[in-house]
Amino acid sequence: MKKNYLHWKKESNSTGKVIIGAVAGMAVGLTAGILTAPRPGKEIRDMLSTRTSKAMEKIGETIAETKNQE
């Protein structure tokens, strides 16, 4: 039984690392986009709001899919 637990724990850690990496990648991409965007502040804030909402939805979907696979 201990072997099965260790196998599950190893898979769980890998999934967590992938999710953290995806979130970090989105944050870096978003920051780079903001810094290079030739738009006024209000437009950028509106865009950020929309993109953040969409990103949070995708993260929620990914987490739900991951839980269903276990």
PDB file of N, H, CA, C and O in Angstrom:
ATOM      1  N   MET A   1       0.828  -1.191   0.000  1.00  0.00           N
ATOM      2  CA  MET A   1       0.000   0.000   0.000  1.00  0.00           C
ATOM      3  C   MET A   1       0.873   1.255   0.000  1.00  0.00           C
ATOM      4  O   MET A   1       0.516   2.256  -0.621  1.00  0.00           O
ATOM      5  N   LYS A   2       1.997   1.208   0.683  1.00  0.00           N
ATOM      6  H   LYS A   2       2.286   0.395   1.188  1.00  0.00           H
ATOM      7  CA  LYS A   2       2.875   2.366   0.752  1.00  0.00           C
ATOM      8  C   LYS A   2       3.389   2.724  -0.640  1.00  0.00           C
ATOM      9  O   LYS A   2       3.530   3.903  -0.966  1.00  0.00           O
ATOM     10  N   LYS A   3       3.667   1.724  -1.452  1.00  0.00           N
ATOM     11  H   LYS A   3       3.552   0.766  -1.188  1.00  0.00           H
ATOM     12  CA  LYS A   3       4.153   1.969  -2.804  1.00  0.00           C
ATOM     13  C   LYS A   3       3.099   2.733  -3.616  1.00  0.00           C
ATOM     14  O   LYS A   3       3.443   3.667  -4.341  1.00  0.00           O
ATOM     15  N   ASN A   4       1.831   2.353  -3.505  1.00  0.00           N
ATOM     16  H   ASN A   4       1.551   1.595  -2.917  1.00  0.00           H
ATOM     17  CA  ASN A   4       0.763   3.050  -4.220  1.00  0.00           C
ATOM     18  C   ASN A   4       0.657   4.492  -3.765  1.00  0.00           C
ATOM     19  O   ASN A   4       0.449   5.380  -4.591  1.00  0.00           O
ATOM     20  N   TYR A   5       0.793   4.745  -2.493  1.00  0.00           N
ATOM     21  H   TYR A   5       0.963   4.024  -1.822  1.00  0.00           H
ATOM     22  CA  TYR A   5       0.717   6.109  -1.961  1.00  0.00           C
ATOM     23  C   TYR A   5       1.846   6.959  -2.523  1.00  0.00           C
ATOM     24  O   TYR A   5       1.627   8.101  -2.925  1.00  0.00           O
ATOM     25  N   LEU A   6       3.057   6.400  -2.552  1.00  0.00           N
ATOM     26  H   LEU A   6       3.234   5.471  -2.225  1.00  0.00           H
ATOM     27  CA  LEU A   6       4.197   7.152  -3.071  1.00  0.00           C
ATOM     28  C   LEU A   6       4.029   7.447  -4.555  1.00  0.00           C
ATOM     29  O   LEU A   6       4.402   8.525  -5.017  1.00  0.00           O
ATOM     30  N   HIS A   7       3.478   6.509  -5.301  1.00  0.00           N
ATOM     31  H   HIS A   7       3.175   5.633  -4.925  1.00  0.00           H
ATOM     32  CA  HIS A   7       3.227   6.717  -6.728  1.00  0.00           C
ATOM     33  C   HIS A   7       2.214   7.842  -6.912  1.00  0.00           C
ATOM     34  O   HIS A   7       2.423   8.720  -7.749  1.00  0.00           O
ATOM     35  N   TRP A   8       1.138   7.836  -6.159  1.00  0.00           N
ATOM     36  H   TRP A   8       0.968   7.123  -5.479  1.00  0.00           H
ATOM     37  CA  TRP A   8       0.119   8.883  -6.241  1.00  0.00           C
ATOM     38  C   TRP A   8       0.704  10.235  -5.850  1.00  0.00           C
ATOM     39  O   TRP A   8       0.423  11.249  -6.488  1.00  0.00           O
ATOM     40  N   LYS A   9       1.521  10.242  -4.794  1.00  0.00           N
ATOM     41  H   LYS A   9       1.749   9.418  -4.275  1.00  0.00           H
ATOM     42  CA  LYS A   9       2.121  11.481  -4.322  1.00  0.00           C
ATOM     43  C   LYS A   9       3.041  12.071  -5.397  1.00  0.00           C
ATOM     44  O   LYS A   9       3.064  13.285  -5.598  1.00  0.00           O
ATOM     45  N   LYS A  10       3.787  11.221  -6.076  1.00  0.00           N
ATOM     46  H   LYS A  10       3.768  10.235  -5.913  1.00  0.00           H
ATOM     47  CA  LYS A  10       4.682  11.687  -7.132  1.00  0.00           C
ATOM     48  C   LYS A  10       3.891  12.297  -8.283  1.00  0.00           C
ATOM     49  O   LYS A  10       4.277  13.349  -8.794  1.00  0.00           O
ATOM     50  N   GLU A  11       2.794  11.667  -8.707  1.00  0.00           N
ATOM     51  H   GLU A  11       2.480  10.812  -8.293  1.00  0.00           H
ATOM     52  CA  GLU A  11       1.949  12.203  -9.767  1.00  0.00           C
ATOM     53  C   GLU A  11       1.327  13.521  -9.345  1.00  0.00           C
ATOM     54  O   GLU A  11       1.247  14.455 -10.143  1.00  0.00           O
ATOM     55  N   SER A  12       0.892  13.603  -8.115  1.00  0.00           N
ATOM     56  H   SER A  12       0.957  12.844  -7.467  1.00  0.00           H
ATOM     57  CA  SER A  12       0.266  14.815  -7.609  1.00  0.00           C
ATOM     58  C   SER A  12       1.248  15.978  -7.635  1.00  0.00           C
ATOM     59  O   SER A  12       0.874  17.089  -8.009  1.00  0.00           O
ATOM     60  N   ASN A  13       2.485  15.745  -7.247  1.00  0.00           N
ATOM     61  H   ASN A  13       2.789  14.842  -6.943  1.00  0.00           H
ATOM     62  CA  ASN A  13       3.499  16.788  -7.270  1.00  0.00           C
ATOM     63  C   ASN A  13       3.757  17.265  -8.696  1.00  0.00           C
ATOM     64  O   ASN A  13       3.947  18.462  -8.915  1.00  0.00           O
ATOM     65  N   SER A  14       3.768  16.366  -9.660  1.00  0.00           N
ATOM     66  H   SER A  14       3.614  15.394  -9.483  1.00  0.00           H
ATOM     67  CA  SER A  14       4.003  16.733 -11.047  1.00  0.00           C
ATOM     68  C   SER A  14       2.872  17.619 -11.561  1.00  0.00           C
ATOM     69  O   SER A  14       3.125  18.612 -12.243  1.00  0.00           O
ATOM     70  N   THR A  15       1.655  17.277 -11.247  1.00  0.00           N
ATOM     71  H   THR A  15       1.450  16.470 -10.693  1.00  0.00           H
ATOM     72  CA  THR A  15       0.502  18.059 -11.674  1.00  0.00           C
ATOM     73  C   THR A  15       0.563  19.455 -11.076  1.00  0.00           C
ATOM     74  O   THR A  15       0.290  20.437 -11.767  1.00  0.00           O
ATOM     75  N   GLY A  16       0.910  19.553  -9.832  1.00  0.00           N
ATOM     76  H   GLY A  16       1.132  18.755  -9.271  1.00  0.00           H
ATOM     77  CA  GLY A  16       1.012  20.852  -9.172  1.00  0.00           C
ATOM     78  C   GLY A  16       2.077  21.715  -9.816  1.00  0.00           C
ATOM     79  O   GLY A  16       1.893  22.922  -9.978  1.00  0.00           O
ATOM     80  N   LYS A  17       3.194  21.098 -10.185  1.00  0.00           N
ATOM     81  H   LYS A  17       3.344  20.118 -10.054  1.00  0.00           H
ATOM     82  CA  LYS A  17       4.274  21.841 -10.829  1.00  0.00           C
ATOM     83  C   LYS A  17       3.839  22.362 -12.194  1.00  0.00           C
ATOM     84  O   LYS A  17       4.197  23.477 -12.575  1.00  0.00           O
ATOM     85  N   VAL A  18       3.079  21.573 -12.921  1.00  0.00           N
ATOM     86  H   VAL A  18       2.789  20.668 -12.611  1.00  0.00           H
ATOM     87  CA  VAL A  18       2.590  22.003 -14.234  1.00  0.00           C
ATOM     88  C   VAL A  18       1.640  23.184 -14.085  1.00  0.00           C
ATOM     89  O   VAL A  18       1.729  24.152 -14.841  1.00  0.00           O
ATOM     90  N   ILE A  19       0.747  23.112 -13.132  1.00  0.00           N
ATOM     91  H   ILE A  19       0.675  22.326 -12.518  1.00  0.00           H
ATOM     92  CA  ILE A  19      -0.203  24.206 -12.908  1.00  0.00           C
ATOM     93  C   ILE A  19       0.527  25.470 -12.486  1.00  0.00           C
ATOM     94  O   ILE A  19       0.228  26.553 -12.987  1.00  0.00           O
ATOM     95  N   ILE A  20       1.479  25.345 -11.574  1.00  0.00           N
ATOM     96  H   ILE A  20       1.722  24.465 -11.167  1.00  0.00           H
ATOM     97  CA  ILE A  20       2.253  26.510 -11.138  1.00  0.00           C
ATOM     98  C   ILE A  20       3.034  27.094 -12.310  1.00  0.00           C
ATOM     99  O   ILE A  20       3.105  28.314 -12.460  1.00  0.00           O
ATOM    100  N   GLY A  21       3.614  26.246 -13.130  1.00  0.00           N
ATOM    101  H   GLY A  21       3.557  25.255 -13.009  1.00  0.00           H
ATOM    102  CA  GLY A  21       4.352  26.714 -14.303  1.00  0.00           C
ATOM    103  C   GLY A  21       3.464  27.443 -15.292  1.00  0.00           C
ATOM    104  O   GLY A  21       3.861  28.456 -15.869  1.00  0.00           O
ATOM    105  N   ALA A  22       2.250  26.922 -15.487  1.00  0.00           N
ATOM    106  H   ALA A  22       1.927  26.099 -15.019  1.00  0.00           H
ATOM    107  CA  ALA A  22       1.311  27.572 -16.408  1.00  0.00           C
ATOM    108  C   ALA A  22       0.904  28.943 -15.894  1.00  0.00           C
ATOM    109  O   ALA A  22       0.855  29.906 -16.659  1.00  0.00           O
ATOM    110  N   VAL A  23       0.615  29.034 -14.615  1.00  0.00           N
ATOM    111  H   VAL A  23       0.655  28.252 -13.994  1.00  0.00           H
ATOM    112  CA  VAL A  23       0.226  30.315 -14.020  1.00  0.00           C
ATOM    113  C   VAL A  23       1.388  31.311 -14.092  1.00  0.00           C
ATOM    114  O   VAL A  23       1.182  32.480 -14.420  1.00  0.00           O
ATOM    115  N   ALA A  24       2.585  30.862 -13.791  1.00  0.00           N
ATOM    116  H   ALA A  24       2.753  29.913 -13.524  1.00  0.00           H
ATOM    117  CA  ALA A  24       3.758  31.738 -13.863  1.00  0.00           C
ATOM    118  C   ALA A  24       3.989  32.205 -15.296  1.00  0.00           C
ATOM    119  O   ALA A  24       4.316  33.369 -15.525  1.00  0.00           O
ATOM    120  N   GLY A  25       3.823  31.312 -16.252  1.00  0.00           N
ATOM    121  H   GLY A  25       3.557  30.366 -16.066  1.00  0.00           H
ATOM    122  CA  GLY A  25       3.984  31.668 -17.664  1.00  0.00           C
ATOM    123  C   GLY A  25       2.973  32.709 -18.107  1.00  0.00           C
ATOM    124  O   GLY A  25       3.304  33.640 -18.841  1.00  0.00           O
ATOM    125  N   MET A  26       1.740  32.544 -17.657  1.00  0.00           N
ATOM    126  H   MET A  26       1.471  31.788 -17.060  1.00  0.00           H
ATOM    127  CA  MET A  26       0.716  33.541 -17.991  1.00  0.00           C
ATOM    128  C   MET A  26       1.058  34.896 -17.391  1.00  0.00           C
ATOM    129  O   MET A  26       0.882  35.928 -18.039  1.00  0.00           O
ATOM    130  N   ALA A  27       1.542  34.896 -16.166  1.00  0.00           N
ATOM    131  H   ALA A  27       1.684  34.058 -15.640  1.00  0.00           H
ATOM    132  CA  ALA A  27       1.890  36.153 -15.506  1.00  0.00           C
ATOM    133  C   ALA A  27       3.038  36.856 -16.234  1.00  0.00           C
ATOM    134  O   ALA A  27       3.000  38.073 -16.417  1.00  0.00           O
ATOM    135  N   VAL A  28       4.046  36.106 -16.644  1.00  0.00           N
ATOM    136  H   VAL A  28       4.076  35.118 -16.495  1.00  0.00           H
ATOM    137  CA  VAL A  28       5.176  36.690 -17.364  1.00  0.00           C
ATOM    138  C   VAL A  28       4.716  37.236 -18.719  1.00  0.00           C
ATOM    139  O   VAL A  28       5.100  38.338 -19.109  1.00  0.00           O
ATOM    140  N   GLY A  29       3.909  36.475 -19.421  1.00  0.00           N
ATOM    141  H   GLY A  29       3.598  35.580 -19.104  1.00  0.00           H
ATOM    142  CA  GLY A  29       3.396  36.923 -20.716  1.00  0.00           C
ATOM    143  C   GLY A  29       2.535  38.160 -20.595  1.00  0.00           C
ATOM    144  O   GLY A  29       2.633  39.078 -21.410  1.00  0.00           O
ATOM    145  N   LEU A  30       1.703  38.183 -19.595  1.00  0.00           N
ATOM    146  H   LEU A  30       1.623  37.437 -18.933  1.00  0.00           H
ATOM    147  CA  LEU A  30       0.833  39.332 -19.365  1.00  0.00           C
ATOM    148  C   LEU A  30       1.660  40.574 -19.043  1.00  0.00           C
ATOM    149  O   LEU A  30       1.387  41.655 -19.565  1.00  0.00           O
ATOM    150  N   THR A  31       2.654  40.425 -18.200  1.00  0.00           N
ATOM    151  H   THR A  31       2.876  39.546 -17.777  1.00  0.00           H
ATOM    152  CA  THR A  31       3.515  41.552 -17.837  1.00  0.00           C
ATOM    153  C   THR A  31       4.262  42.076 -19.056  1.00  0.00           C
ATOM    154  O   THR A  31       4.337  43.288 -19.258  1.00  0.00           O
ATOM    155  N   ALA A  32       4.810  41.194 -19.860  1.00  0.00           N
ATOM    156  H   ALA A  32       4.749  40.209 -19.696  1.00  0.00           H
ATOM    157  CA  ALA A  32       5.530  41.615 -21.064  1.00  0.00           C
ATOM    158  C   ALA A  32       4.589  42.335 -22.022  1.00  0.00           C
ATOM    159  O   ALA A  32       4.965  43.333 -22.636  1.00  0.00           O
ATOM    160  N   GLY A  33       3.388  41.837 -22.145  1.00  0.00           N
ATOM    161  H   GLY A  33       3.082  41.027 -21.646  1.00  0.00           H
ATOM    162  CA  GLY A  33       2.404  42.476 -23.018  1.00  0.00           C
ATOM    163  C   GLY A  33       2.030  43.869 -22.556  1.00  0.00           C
ATOM    164  O   GLY A  33       1.878  44.783 -23.367  1.00  0.00           O
ATOM    165  N   ILE A  34       1.883  44.029 -21.271  1.00  0.00           N
ATOM    166  H   ILE A  34       2.006  43.287 -20.611  1.00  0.00           H
ATOM    167  CA  ILE A  34       1.521  45.337 -20.720  1.00  0.00           C
ATOM    168  C   ILE A  34       2.657  46.335 -20.945  1.00  0.00           C
ATOM    169  O   ILE A  34       2.421  47.477 -21.339  1.00  0.00           O
ATOM    170  N   LEU A  35       3.876  45.901 -20.694  1.00  0.00           N
ATOM    171  H   LEU A  35       4.068  44.973 -20.374  1.00  0.00           H
ATOM    172  CA  LEU A  35       5.012  46.802 -20.813  1.00  0.00           C
ATOM    173  C   LEU A  35       5.282  47.240 -22.251  1.00  0.00           C
ATOM    174  O   LEU A  35       5.866  48.301 -22.471  1.00  0.00           O
ATOM    175  N   THR A  36       4.874  46.454 -23.211  1.00  0.00           N
ATOM    176  H   THR A  36       4.399  45.593 -23.032  1.00  0.00           H
ATOM    177  CA  THR A  36       5.123  46.788 -24.614  1.00  0.00           C
ATOM    178  C   THR A  36       3.882  47.282 -25.338  1.00  0.00           C
ATOM    179  O   THR A  36       3.945  47.565 -26.534  1.00  0.00           O
ATOM    180  N   ALA A  37       2.770  47.391 -24.652  1.00  0.00           N
ATOM    181  H   ALA A  37       2.719  47.161 -23.680  1.00  0.00           H
ATOM    182  CA  ALA A  37       1.515  47.788 -25.288  1.00  0.00           C
ATOM    183  C   ALA A  37       1.473  49.292 -25.571  1.00  0.00           C
ATOM    184  O   ALA A  37       1.720  50.100 -24.677  1.00  0.00           O
ATOM    185  N   PRO A  38       1.162  49.663 -26.807  1.00  0.00           N
ATOM    186  CA  PRO A  38       1.057  51.085 -27.150  1.00  0.00           C
ATOM    187  C   PRO A  38      -0.378  51.595 -26.993  1.00  0.00           C
ATOM    188  O   PRO A  38      -0.936  52.184 -27.919  1.00  0.00           O
ATOM    189  N   ARG A  39      -0.961  51.371 -25.837  1.00  0.00           N
ATOM    190  H   ARG A  39      -0.507  50.892 -25.085  1.00  0.00           H
ATOM    191  CA  ARG A  39      -2.357  51.754 -25.605  1.00  0.00           C
ATOM    192  C   ARG A  39      -2.453  52.674 -24.397  1.00  0.00           C
ATOM    193  O   ARG A  39      -1.567  52.691 -23.542  1.00  0.00           O
ATOM    194  N   PRO A  40      -3.543  53.441 -24.337  1.00  0.00           N
ATOM    195  CA  PRO A  40      -3.769  54.284 -23.152  1.00  0.00           C
ATOM    196  C   PRO A  40      -4.097  53.431 -21.920  1.00  0.00           C
ATOM    197  O   PRO A  40      -4.507  52.277 -22.049  1.00  0.00           O
ATOM    198  N   GLY A  41      -3.913  54.006 -20.729  1.00  0.00           N
ATOM    199  H   GLY A  41      -3.579  54.943 -20.625  1.00  0.00           H
ATOM    200  CA  GLY A  41      -4.120  53.301 -19.467  1.00  0.00           C
ATOM    201  C   GLY A  41      -5.483  52.680 -19.307  1.00  0.00           C
ATOM    202  O   GLY A  41      -5.581  51.537 -18.863  1.00  0.00           O
ATOM    203  N   LYS A  42      -6.555  53.399 -19.657  1.00  0.00           N
ATOM    204  H   LYS A  42      -6.475  54.328 -20.018  1.00  0.00           H
ATOM    205  CA  LYS A  42      -7.916  52.864 -19.487  1.00  0.00           C
ATOM    206  C   LYS A  42      -8.112  51.619 -20.340  1.00  0.00           C
ATOM    207  O   LYS A  42      -8.692  50.632 -19.887  1.00  0.00           O
ATOM    208  N   GLU A  43      -7.629  51.669 -21.570  1.00  0.00           N
ATOM    209  H   GLU A  43      -7.157  52.471 -21.938  1.00  0.00           H
ATOM    210  CA  GLU A  43      -7.750  50.510 -22.452  1.00  0.00           C
ATOM    211  C   GLU A  43      -7.013  49.305 -21.875  1.00  0.00           C
ATOM    212  O   GLU A  43      -7.521  48.184 -21.904  1.00  0.00           O
ATOM    213  N   ILE A  44      -5.842  49.540 -21.364  1.00  0.00           N
ATOM    214  H   ILE A  44      -5.429  50.450 -21.340  1.00  0.00           H
ATOM    215  CA  ILE A  44      -5.041  48.448 -20.795  1.00  0.00           C
ATOM    216  C   ILE A  44      -5.737  47.867 -19.570  1.00  0.00           C
ATOM    217  O   ILE A  44      -5.756  46.647 -19.404  1.00  0.00           O
ATOM    218  N   ARG A  45      -6.305  48.700 -18.713  1.00  0.00           N
ATOM    219  H   ARG A  45      -6.289  49.691 -18.848  1.00  0.00           H
ATOM    220  CA  ARG A  45      -7.011  48.195 -17.523  1.00  0.00           C
ATOM    221  C   ARG A  45      -8.215  47.347 -17.920  1.00  0.00           C
ATOM    222  O   ARG A  45      -8.458  46.296 -17.327  1.00  0.00           O
ATOM    223  N   ASP A  46      -8.968  47.800 -18.922  1.00  0.00           N
ATOM    224  H   ASP A  46      -8.770  48.653 -19.404  1.00  0.00           H
ATOM    225  CA  ASP A  46     -10.111  47.020 -19.394  1.00  0.00           C
ATOM    226  C   ASP A  46      -9.663  45.682 -19.974  1.00  0.00           C
ATOM    227  O   ASP A  46     -10.268  44.642 -19.716  1.00  0.00           O
ATOM    228  N   MET A  47      -8.592  45.730 -20.761  1.00  0.00           N
ATOM    229  H   MET A  47      -8.100  46.575 -20.970  1.00  0.00           H
ATOM    230  CA  MET A  47      -8.048  44.515 -21.357  1.00  0.00           C
ATOM    231  C   MET A  47      -7.560  43.554 -20.272  1.00  0.00           C
ATOM    232  O   MET A  47      -7.804  42.349 -20.346  1.00  0.00           O
ATOM    233  N   LEU A  48      -6.875  44.091 -19.272  1.00  0.00           N
ATOM    234  H   LEU A  48      -6.678  45.070 -19.212  1.00  0.00           H
ATOM    235  CA  LEU A  48      -6.389  43.259 -18.164  1.00  0.00           C
ATOM    236  C   LEU A  48      -7.535  42.579 -17.438  1.00  0.00           C
ATOM    237  O   LEU A  48      -7.463  41.395 -17.111  1.00  0.00           O
ATOM    238  N   SER A  49      -8.576  43.324 -17.194  1.00  0.00           N
ATOM    239  H   SER A  49      -8.636  44.287 -17.459  1.00  0.00           H
ATOM    240  CA  SER A  49      -9.735  42.777 -16.501  1.00  0.00           C
ATOM    241  C   SER A  49     -10.320  41.601 -17.276  1.00  0.00           C
ATOM    242  O   SER A  49     -10.609  40.551 -16.703  1.00  0.00           O
ATOM    243  N   THR A  50     -10.490  41.785 -18.569  1.00  0.00           N
ATOM    244  H   THR A  50     -10.255  42.639 -19.035  1.00  0.00           H
ATOM    245  CA  THR A  50     -11.063  40.736 -19.416  1.00  0.00           C
ATOM    246  C   THR A  50     -10.151  39.520 -19.467  1.00  0.00           C
ATOM    247  O   THR A  50     -10.603  38.387 -19.298  1.00  0.00           O
ATOM    248  N   ARG A  51      -8.870  39.758 -19.701  1.00  0.00           N
ATOM    249  H   ARG A  51      -8.502  40.678 -19.839  1.00  0.00           H
ATOM    250  CA  ARG A  51      -7.929  38.636 -19.813  1.00  0.00           C
ATOM    251  C   ARG A  51      -7.755  37.901 -18.493  1.00  0.00           C
ATOM    252  O   ARG A  51      -7.610  36.678 -18.476  1.00  0.00           O
ATOM    253  N   THR A  52      -7.768  38.633 -17.393  1.00  0.00           N
ATOM    254  H   THR A  52      -7.885  39.626 -17.406  1.00  0.00           H
ATOM    255  CA  THR A  52      -7.637  37.986 -16.093  1.00  0.00           C
ATOM    256  C   THR A  52      -8.832  37.077 -15.836  1.00  0.00           C
ATOM    257  O   THR A  52      -8.673  35.959 -15.347  1.00  0.00           O
ATOM    258  N   SER A  53     -10.015  37.553 -16.162  1.00  0.00           N
ATOM    259  H   SER A  53     -10.145  38.462 -16.559  1.00  0.00           H
ATOM    260  CA  SER A  53     -11.217  36.732 -15.983  1.00  0.00           C
ATOM    261  C   SER A  53     -11.132  35.455 -16.807  1.00  0.00           C
ATOM    262  O   SER A  53     -11.433  34.367 -16.316  1.00  0.00           O
ATOM    263  N   LYS A  54     -10.716  35.597 -18.069  1.00  0.00           N
ATOM    264  H   LYS A  54     -10.471  36.481 -18.468  1.00  0.00           H
ATOM    265  CA  LYS A  54     -10.599  34.425 -18.938  1.00  0.00           C
ATOM    266  C   LYS A  54      -9.531  33.452 -18.418  1.00  0.00           C
ATOM    267  O   LYS A  54      -9.723  32.236 -18.443  1.00  0.00           O
ATOM    268  N   ALA A  55      -8.418  33.997 -17.952  1.00  0.00           N
ATOM    269  H   ALA A  55      -8.262  34.984 -17.931  1.00  0.00           H
ATOM    270  CA  ALA A  55      -7.347  33.143 -17.432  1.00  0.00           C
ATOM    271  C   ALA A  55      -7.814  32.382 -16.194  1.00  0.00           C
ATOM    272  O   ALA A  55      -7.515  31.197 -16.043  1.00  0.00           O
ATOM    273  N   MET A  56      -8.538  33.051 -15.318  1.00  0.00           N
ATOM    274  H   MET A  56      -8.780  34.014 -15.440  1.00  0.00           H
ATOM    275  CA  MET A  56      -9.034  32.387 -14.114  1.00  0.00           C
ATOM    276  C   MET A  56     -10.018  31.270 -14.475  1.00  0.00           C
ATOM    277  O   MET A  56     -10.019  30.219 -13.835  1.00  0.00           O
ATOM    278  N   GLU A  57     -10.846  31.490 -15.485  1.00  0.00           N
ATOM    279  H   GLU A  57     -10.845  32.345 -16.004  1.00  0.00           H
ATOM    280  CA  GLU A  57     -11.764  30.445 -15.940  1.00  0.00           C
ATOM    281  C   GLU A  57     -10.983  29.237 -16.454  1.00  0.00           C
ATOM    282  O   GLU A  57     -11.314  28.095 -16.136  1.00  0.00           O
ATOM    283  N   LYS A  58      -9.943  29.495 -17.252  1.00  0.00           N
ATOM    284  H   LYS A  58      -9.674  30.423 -17.511  1.00  0.00           H
ATOM    285  CA  LYS A  58      -9.133  28.397 -17.791  1.00  0.00           C
ATOM    286  C   LYS A  58      -8.426  27.633 -16.682  1.00  0.00           C
ATOM    287  O   LYS A  58      -8.343  26.406 -16.719  1.00  0.00           O
ATOM    288  N   ILE A  59      -7.917  28.364 -15.693  1.00  0.00           N
ATOM    289  H   ILE A  59      -7.985  29.361 -15.663  1.00  0.00           H
ATOM    290  CA  ILE A  59      -7.248  27.711 -14.574  1.00  0.00           C
ATOM    291  C   ILE A  59      -8.242  26.827 -13.819  1.00  0.00           C
ATOM    292  O   ILE A  59      -7.920  25.699 -13.445  1.00  0.00           O
ATOM    293  N   GLY A  60      -9.446  27.345 -13.601  1.00  0.00           N
ATOM    294  H   GLY A  60      -9.708  28.261 -13.905  1.00  0.00           H
ATOM    295  CA  GLY A  60     -10.482  26.561 -12.928  1.00  0.00           C
ATOM    296  C   GLY A  60     -10.838  25.302 -13.702  1.00  0.00           C
ATOM    297  O   GLY A  60     -11.022  24.235 -13.116  1.00  0.00           O
ATOM    298  N   GLU A  61     -10.934  25.429 -15.025  1.00  0.00           N
ATOM    299  H   GLU A  61     -10.784  26.296 -15.501  1.00  0.00           H
ATOM    300  CA  GLU A  61     -11.236  24.276 -15.865  1.00  0.00           C
ATOM    301  C   GLU A  61     -10.106  23.243 -15.794  1.00  0.00           C
ATOM    302  O   GLU A  61     -10.358  22.041 -15.712  1.00  0.00           O
ATOM    303  N   THR A  62      -8.875  23.720 -15.827  1.00  0.00           N
ATOM    304  H   THR A  62      -8.670  24.697 -15.893  1.00  0.00           H
ATOM    305  CA  THR A  62      -7.727  22.810 -15.763  1.00  0.00           C
ATOM    306  C   THR A  62      -7.693  22.064 -14.441  1.00  0.00           C
ATOM    307  O   THR A  62      -7.428  20.862 -14.410  1.00  0.00           O
ATOM    308  N   ILE A  63      -7.957  22.761 -13.363  1.00  0.00           N
ATOM    309  H   ILE A  63      -8.172  23.737 -13.389  1.00  0.00           H
ATOM    310  CA  ILE A  63      -7.977  22.126 -12.047  1.00  0.00           C
ATOM    311  C   ILE A  63      -9.090  21.089 -11.973  1.00  0.00           C
ATOM    312  O   ILE A  63      -8.887  19.996 -11.446  1.00  0.00           O
ATOM    313  N   ALA A  64     -10.267  21.429 -12.498  1.00  0.00           N
ATOM    314  H   ALA A  64     -10.432  22.317 -12.926  1.00  0.00           H
ATOM    315  CA  ALA A  64     -11.388  20.484 -12.491  1.00  0.00           C
ATOM    316  C   ALA A  64     -11.059  19.239 -13.309  1.00  0.00           C
ATOM    317  O   ALA A  64     -11.359  18.121 -12.892  1.00  0.00           O
ATOM    318  N   GLU A  65     -10.438  19.435 -14.481  1.00  0.00           N
ATOM    319  H   GLU A  65     -10.194  20.343 -14.820  1.00  0.00           H
ATOM    320  CA  GLU A  65     -10.055  18.297 -15.316  1.00  0.00           C
ATOM    321  C   GLU A  65      -9.035  17.415 -14.604  1.00  0.00           C
ATOM    322  O   GLU A  65      -9.112  16.188 -14.666  1.00  0.00           O
ATOM    323  N   THR A  66      -8.092  18.042 -13.936  1.00  0.00           N
ATOM    324  H   THR A  66      -8.029  19.038 -13.886  1.00  0.00           H
ATOM    325  CA  THR A  66      -7.065  17.299 -13.209  1.00  0.00           C
ATOM    326  C   THR A  66      -7.683  16.470 -12.093  1.00  0.00           C
ATOM    327  O   THR A  66      -7.309  15.314 -11.894  1.00  0.00           O
ATOM    328  N   LYS A  67      -8.626  17.056 -11.368  1.00  0.00           N
ATOM    329  H   LYS A  67      -8.930  17.995 -11.530  1.00  0.00           H
ATOM    330  CA  LYS A  67      -9.291  16.332 -10.288  1.00  0.00           C
ATOM    331  C   LYS A  67     -10.088  15.155 -10.838  1.00  0.00           C
ATOM    332  O   LYS A  67     -10.136  14.096 -10.213  1.00  0.00           O
ATOM    333  N   ASN A  68     -10.714  15.329 -12.002  1.00  0.00           N
ATOM    334  H   ASN A  68     -10.676  16.190 -12.509  1.00  0.00           H
ATOM    335  CA  ASN A  68     -11.505  14.246 -12.604  1.00  0.00           C
ATOM    336  C   ASN A  68     -10.640  13.103 -13.071  1.00  0.00           C
ATOM    337  O   ASN A  68     -11.096  11.960 -13.097  1.00  0.00           O
ATOM    338  N   GLN A  69      -9.399  13.379 -13.441  1.00  0.00           N
ATOM    339  H   GLN A  69      -9.029  14.307 -13.420  1.00  0.00           H
ATOM    340  CA  GLN A  69      -8.492  12.337 -13.908  1.00  0.00           C
ATOM    341  C   GLN A  69      -7.999  11.462 -12.766  1.00  0.00           C
ATOM    342  O   GLN A  69      -7.635  10.306 -12.977  1.00  0.00           O
ATOM    343  N   GLU A  70      -7.985  12.012 -11.557  1.00  0.00           N
ATOM    344  H   GLU A  70      -8.281  12.952 -11.385  1.00  0.00           H
ATOM    345  CA  GLU A  70      -7.500  11.235 -10.401  1.00  0.00           C
ATOM    346  C   GLU A  70      -8.531  10.281 -10.007  1.00  0.00           C
ATOM    347  O   GLU A  70      -8.340   9.522  -9.057  1.00  0.00           O
TER     348      GLU A  70
END
